Amino acid sequence: MFIHLCKNCNKYLAISPEGLCNICDEEALQKRVEHETAPVLKRHYVTFGQVHTHRVNGKTFDCDTVAVWDCASAVEGRKRAFELFGDQFFTDYHGEQWDEEDLQYFPKGYLEVDFG
């Protein structure tokens, strides 16, 4: 009969099918649960009209830029857009709603929003 030690800590008797002890198996399970329940972040995109110009944390957002940031939902992204720009932006897109080919209409390209 062989006694196998935990693959992770190498201290305790391995009891799980993965070769982990009770302590490490519980930690691994918790990490899997946290990973599976974590919100999936997607890019949120905001475009601006001709008269919409904003300075946010030293960056200028205008009709030639697309503001971008990561968030969990379209609702969260739109709420953040109103917090940053008031009602002075053209439209916003979340995740797959944005068409990468539309970037050709924004000569300055993407501009990441810093929430520092």
Sequence and secondary structure as in RCSB ss.txt:
>XXXX:A:sequence
MFIHLCKNCNKYLAISPEGLCNICDEEALQKRVEHETAPVLKRHYVTFGQVHTHRVNGKTFDCDTVAVWDCASAV
EGRKRAFELFGDQFFTDYHGEQWDEEDLQYFPKGYLEVDFG
>XXXX:A:secstr
    B TTTSSSB  STTS  HHHHHHHHHHHHHHHHS   EEEEEE  TT  EEETTEEE TTEEEEEEES HH
HHHHHHHHHHTT SSEEEEGGGS GGGGGG TTEEEE    
